[in-house]
Structures are given as structure tokens and as C-alpha cells.
């Protein structure tokens, strides 16, 4: 879980740095949402794979 928190924090920090001063578009927000959801999905899949071993 700590790894997931760190990864999402990195995504949010990068997004903030790149978009700082820019007017956020709906496309940018959708992209951010998809990146975060993909990280969560990947984390859940890895967790399930570890449980099977």
C-alpha cells in the first residue's frame, strides 16, 4: 500500500509541476484521473498475484 501511495504522490506532483500556471483543461483532468486509476488497478492486480503464490 505504501508503494501505491508513493506512486500516486509522484503522479500528482508531476501533474502539478507541469500544469502550474496553465489553465487546466477537462482533458488534463481526465488524463490525471486515468493515470491514478491505472496505478490502483495495477497495484490491485499485483496484490492478487502475490496472494496466489
Jmol script that loads the backbone (N, CA, C; Angstrom):
load data "model"
ATOM      1  N   UNK A   1       0.836  -1.194   0.000  1.00  0.00           N
ATOM      2  CA  UNK A   1       0.000   0.000   0.000  1.00  0.00           C
ATOM      3  C   UNK A   1       0.877   1.253   0.000  1.00  0.00           C
ATOM      4  N   UNK A   2       1.972   1.193   0.736  1.00  0.00           N
ATOM      5  CA  UNK A   2       2.883   2.335   0.806  1.00  0.00           C
ATOM      6  C   UNK A   2       3.442   2.669  -0.577  1.00  0.00           C
ATOM      7  N   UNK A   3       3.717   1.620  -1.360  1.00  0.00           N
ATOM      8  CA  UNK A   3       4.227   1.805  -2.723  1.00  0.00           C
ATOM      9  C   UNK A   3       3.194   2.528  -3.593  1.00  0.00           C
ATOM     10  N   UNK A   4       1.939   2.156  -3.449  1.00  0.00           N
ATOM     11  CA  UNK A   4       0.849   2.786  -4.205  1.00  0.00           C
ATOM     12  C   UNK A   4       0.719   4.258  -3.826  1.00  0.00           C
ATOM     13  N   UNK A   5       0.768   4.553  -2.544  1.00  0.00           N
ATOM     14  CA  UNK A   5       0.670   5.941  -2.073  1.00  0.00           C
ATOM     15  C   UNK A   5       1.811   6.774  -2.644  1.00  0.00           C
ATOM     16  N   UNK A   6       3.015   6.219  -2.634  1.00  0.00           N
ATOM     17  CA  UNK A   6       4.184   6.931  -3.160  1.00  0.00           C
ATOM     18  C   UNK A   6       4.024   7.201  -4.661  1.00  0.00           C
ATOM     19  N   UNK A   7       3.580   6.193  -5.413  1.00  0.00           N
ATOM     20  CA  UNK A   7       3.427   6.330  -6.862  1.00  0.00           C
ATOM     21  C   UNK A   7       2.374   7.382  -7.214  1.00  0.00           C
ATOM     22  N   UNK A   8       1.245   7.367  -6.521  1.00  0.00           N
ATOM     23  CA  UNK A   8       0.192   8.352  -6.788  1.00  0.00           C
ATOM     24  C   UNK A   8       0.667   9.743  -6.396  1.00  0.00           C
ATOM     25  N   UNK A   9       1.418   9.850  -5.311  1.00  0.00           N
ATOM     26  CA  UNK A   9       2.001  11.135  -4.919  1.00  0.00           C
ATOM     27  C   UNK A   9       2.916  11.678  -6.000  1.00  0.00           C
ATOM     28  N   UNK A  10       3.716  10.806  -6.601  1.00  0.00           N
ATOM     29  CA  UNK A  10       4.611  11.223  -7.685  1.00  0.00           C
ATOM     30  C   UNK A  10       3.814  11.717  -8.890  1.00  0.00           C
ATOM     31  N   UNK A  11       2.756  11.021  -9.222  1.00  0.00           N
ATOM     32  CA  UNK A  11       1.910  11.432 -10.351  1.00  0.00           C
ATOM     33  C   UNK A  11       1.310  12.807 -10.087  1.00  0.00           C
ATOM     34  N   UNK A  12       0.781  13.009  -8.888  1.00  0.00           N
ATOM     35  CA  UNK A  12       0.166  14.299  -8.550  1.00  0.00           C
ATOM     36  C   UNK A  12       1.194  15.422  -8.544  1.00  0.00           C
ATOM     37  N   UNK A  13       2.389  15.158  -8.021  1.00  0.00           N
ATOM     38  CA  UNK A  13       3.441  16.177  -8.017  1.00  0.00           C
ATOM     39  C   UNK A  13       3.858  16.549  -9.433  1.00  0.00           C
ATOM     40  N   UNK A  14       4.055  15.549 -10.281  1.00  0.00           N
ATOM     41  CA  UNK A  14       4.447  15.815 -11.666  1.00  0.00           C
ATOM     42  C   UNK A  14       3.351  16.591 -12.389  1.00  0.00           C
ATOM     43  N   UNK A  15       2.117  16.189 -12.206  1.00  0.00           N
ATOM     44  CA  UNK A  15       0.990  16.865 -12.838  1.00  0.00           C
ATOM     45  C   UNK A  15       0.937  18.328 -12.404  1.00  0.00           C
ATOM     46  N   UNK A  16       1.093  18.566 -11.105  1.00  0.00           N
ATOM     47  CA  UNK A  16       1.045  19.933 -10.575  1.00  0.00           C
ATOM     48  C   UNK A  16       2.169  20.779 -11.154  1.00  0.00           C
ATOM     49  N   UNK A  17       3.385  20.236 -11.202  1.00  0.00           N
ATOM     50  CA  UNK A  17       4.526  20.981 -11.740  1.00  0.00           C
ATOM     51  C   UNK A  17       4.329  21.315 -13.213  1.00  0.00           C
ATOM     52  N   UNK A  18       3.838  20.362 -13.975  1.00  0.00           N
ATOM     53  CA  UNK A  18       3.678  20.578 -15.413  1.00  0.00           C
ATOM     54  C   UNK A  18       2.516  21.511 -15.736  1.00  0.00           C
ATOM     55  N   UNK A  19       1.490  21.502 -14.913  1.00  0.00           N
ATOM     56  CA  UNK A  19       0.295  22.292 -15.202  1.00  0.00           C
ATOM     57  C   UNK A  19       0.237  23.605 -14.429  1.00  0.00           C
ATOM     58  N   UNK A  20       1.207  23.834 -13.552  1.00  0.00           N
ATOM     59  CA  UNK A  20       1.216  25.058 -12.762  1.00  0.00           C
ATOM     60  C   UNK A  20       1.238  26.272 -13.690  1.00  0.00           C
ATOM     61  N   UNK A  21       0.311  27.156 -13.519  1.00  0.00           N
ATOM     62  CA  UNK A  21       0.234  28.346 -14.361  1.00  0.00           C
ATOM     63  C   UNK A  21      -0.607  28.144 -15.609  1.00  0.00           C
ATOM     64  N   UNK A  22      -0.853  26.905 -15.969  1.00  0.00           N
ATOM     65  CA  UNK A  22      -1.716  26.622 -17.115  1.00  0.00           C
ATOM     66  C   UNK A  22      -3.152  26.516 -16.637  1.00  0.00           C
ATOM     67  N   UNK A  23      -4.034  26.855 -17.499  1.00  0.00           N
ATOM     68  CA  UNK A  23      -5.445  26.655 -17.183  1.00  0.00           C
ATOM     69  C   UNK A  23      -5.753  25.181 -17.416  1.00  0.00           C
ATOM     70  N   UNK A  24      -6.202  24.508 -16.385  1.00  0.00           N
ATOM     71  CA  UNK A  24      -6.447  23.074 -16.507  1.00  0.00           C
ATOM     72  C   UNK A  24      -7.635  22.808 -17.417  1.00  0.00           C
ATOM     73  N   UNK A  25      -7.416  21.939 -18.345  1.00  0.00           N
ATOM     74  CA  UNK A  25      -8.495  21.567 -19.252  1.00  0.00           C
ATOM     75  C   UNK A  25      -9.176  20.303 -18.743  1.00  0.00           C
ATOM     76  N   UNK A  26     -10.335  20.059 -19.264  1.00  0.00           N
ATOM     77  CA  UNK A  26     -11.050  18.834 -18.919  1.00  0.00           C
ATOM     78  C   UNK A  26     -10.226  17.621 -19.345  1.00  0.00           C
ATOM     79  N   UNK A  27      -9.536  17.731 -20.472  1.00  0.00           N
ATOM     80  CA  UNK A  27      -8.702  16.638 -20.962  1.00  0.00           C
ATOM     81  C   UNK A  27      -7.588  16.321 -19.968  1.00  0.00           C
ATOM     82  N   UNK A  28      -6.965  17.356 -19.413  1.00  0.00           N
ATOM     83  CA  UNK A  28      -5.888  17.151 -18.440  1.00  0.00           C
ATOM     84  C   UNK A  28      -6.415  16.451 -17.193  1.00  0.00           C
ATOM     85  N   UNK A  29      -7.575  16.844 -16.730  1.00  0.00           N
ATOM     86  CA  UNK A  29      -8.149  16.231 -15.533  1.00  0.00           C
ATOM     87  C   UNK A  29      -8.542  14.775 -15.796  1.00  0.00           C
ATOM     88  N   UNK A  30      -9.064  14.497 -16.970  1.00  0.00           N
ATOM     89  CA  UNK A  30      -9.418  13.114 -17.319  1.00  0.00           C
ATOM     90  C   UNK A  30      -8.153  12.265 -17.405  1.00  0.00           C
ATOM     91  N   UNK A  31      -7.098  12.813 -17.975  1.00  0.00           N
ATOM     92  CA  UNK A  31      -5.831  12.089 -18.067  1.00  0.00           C
ATOM     93  C   UNK A  31      -5.276  11.779 -16.686  1.00  0.00           C
ATOM     94  N   UNK A  32      -5.323  12.757 -15.791  1.00  0.00           N
ATOM     95  CA  UNK A  32      -4.854  12.556 -14.421  1.00  0.00           C
ATOM     96  C   UNK A  32      -5.666  11.453 -13.752  1.00  0.00           C
ATOM     97  N   UNK A  33      -6.969  11.511 -13.903  1.00  0.00           N
ATOM     98  CA  UNK A  33      -7.853  10.501 -13.311  1.00  0.00           C
ATOM     99  C   UNK A  33      -7.503   9.113 -13.828  1.00  0.00           C
ATOM    100  N   UNK A  34      -7.289   8.994 -15.132  1.00  0.00           N
ATOM    101  CA  UNK A  34      -6.971   7.693 -15.722  1.00  0.00           C
ATOM    102  C   UNK A  34      -5.623   7.169 -15.236  1.00  0.00           C
ATOM    103  N   UNK A  35      -4.630   8.048 -15.104  1.00  0.00           N
ATOM    104  CA  UNK A  35      -3.322   7.615 -14.605  1.00  0.00           C
ATOM    105  C   UNK A  35      -3.442   7.062 -13.194  1.00  0.00           C
ATOM    106  N   UNK A  36      -4.184   7.751 -12.345  1.00  0.00           N
ATOM    107  CA  UNK A  36      -4.347   7.309 -10.958  1.00  0.00           C
ATOM    108  C   UNK A  36      -5.119   5.991 -10.900  1.00  0.00           C
ATOM    109  N   UNK A  37      -6.201   5.893 -11.652  1.00  0.00           N
ATOM    110  CA  UNK A  37      -6.977   4.650 -11.652  1.00  0.00           C
ATOM    111  C   UNK A  37      -6.163   3.476 -12.189  1.00  0.00           C
ATOM    112  N   UNK A  38      -5.332   3.710 -13.197  1.00  0.00           N
ATOM    113  CA  UNK A  38      -4.478   2.645 -13.726  1.00  0.00           C
ATOM    114  C   UNK A  38      -3.478   2.173 -12.684  1.00  0.00           C
ATOM    115  N   UNK A  39      -2.901   3.097 -11.938  1.00  0.00           N
ATOM    116  CA  UNK A  39      -1.967   2.720 -10.876  1.00  0.00           C
ATOM    117  C   UNK A  39      -2.665   1.869  -9.822  1.00  0.00           C
ATOM    118  N   UNK A  40      -3.875   2.254  -9.450  1.00  0.00           N
ATOM    119  CA  UNK A  40      -4.629   1.492  -8.451  1.00  0.00           C
ATOM    120  C   UNK A  40      -4.958   0.103  -8.994  1.00  0.00           C
ATOM    121  N   UNK A  41      -5.398   0.028 -10.238  1.00  0.00           N
ATOM    122  CA  UNK A  41      -5.719  -1.280 -10.842  1.00  0.00           C
ATOM    123  C   UNK A  41      -4.480  -2.170 -10.898  1.00  0.00           C
ATOM    124  N   UNK A  42      -3.362  -1.602 -11.336  1.00  0.00           N
ATOM    125  CA  UNK A  42      -2.121  -2.374 -11.417  1.00  0.00           C
ATOM    126  C   UNK A  42      -1.681  -2.846 -10.044  1.00  0.00           C
ATOM    127  N   UNK A  43      -1.839  -2.012  -9.044  1.00  0.00           N
ATOM    128  CA  UNK A  43      -1.468  -2.375  -7.680  1.00  0.00           C
ATOM    129  C   UNK A  43      -2.345  -3.520  -7.180  1.00  0.00           C
ATOM    130  N   UNK A  44      -3.637  -3.445  -7.448  1.00  0.00           N
ATOM    131  CA  UNK A  44      -4.557  -4.499  -7.018  1.00  0.00           C
ATOM    132  C   UNK A  44      -4.240  -5.814  -7.717  1.00  0.00           C
ATOM    133  N   UNK A  45      -3.893  -5.770  -8.997  1.00  0.00           N
ATOM    134  CA  UNK A  45      -3.549  -6.980  -9.743  1.00  0.00           C
ATOM    135  C   UNK A  45      -2.277  -7.594  -9.172  1.00  0.00           C
ATOM    136  N   UNK A  46      -1.266  -6.774  -8.884  1.00  0.00           N
ATOM    137  CA  UNK A  46      -0.026  -7.283  -8.297  1.00  0.00           C
ATOM    138  C   UNK A  46      -0.302  -7.927  -6.950  1.00  0.00           C
ATOM    139  N   UNK A  47      -1.164  -7.322  -6.161  1.00  0.00           N
ATOM    140  CA  UNK A  47      -1.513  -7.866  -4.850  1.00  0.00           C
ATOM    141  C   UNK A  47      -2.194  -9.219  -4.967  1.00  0.00           C
ATOM    142  N   UNK A  48      -3.059  -9.371  -5.947  1.00  0.00           N
ATOM    143  CA  UNK A  48      -3.755 -10.645  -6.155  1.00  0.00           C
ATOM    144  C   UNK A  48      -2.781 -11.709  -6.634  1.00  0.00           C
ATOM    145  N   UNK A  49      -1.805 -11.324  -7.482  1.00  0.00           N
ATOM    146  CA  UNK A  49      -0.802 -12.273  -7.958  1.00  0.00           C
ATOM    147  C   UNK A  49       0.057 -12.770  -6.800  1.00  0.00           C
ATOM    148  N   UNK A  50       0.396 -11.886  -5.869  1.00  0.00           N
ATOM    149  CA  UNK A  50       1.203 -12.280  -4.712  1.00  0.00           C
ATOM    150  C   UNK A  50       0.430 -13.230  -3.817  1.00  0.00           C
ATOM    151  N   UNK A  51      -0.872 -13.015  -3.677  1.00  0.00           N
ATOM    152  CA  UNK A  51      -1.703 -13.878  -2.836  1.00  0.00           C
ATOM    153  C   UNK A  51      -1.778 -15.297  -3.397  1.00  0.00           C
ATOM    154  N   UNK A  52      -1.723 -15.429  -4.719  1.00  0.00           N
ATOM    155  CA  UNK A  52      -1.826 -16.742  -5.355  1.00  0.00           C
ATOM    156  C   UNK A  52      -0.573 -17.578  -5.142  1.00  0.00           C
ATOM    157  N   UNK A  53       0.562 -16.939  -4.922  1.00  0.00           N
ATOM    158  CA  UNK A  53       1.837 -17.670  -4.793  1.00  0.00           C
ATOM    159  C   UNK A  53       1.990 -18.327  -3.467  1.00  0.00           C
TER     160      UNK A  53
END
end "model"
wireframe off; spacefill off
backbone 0.3
color backbone group
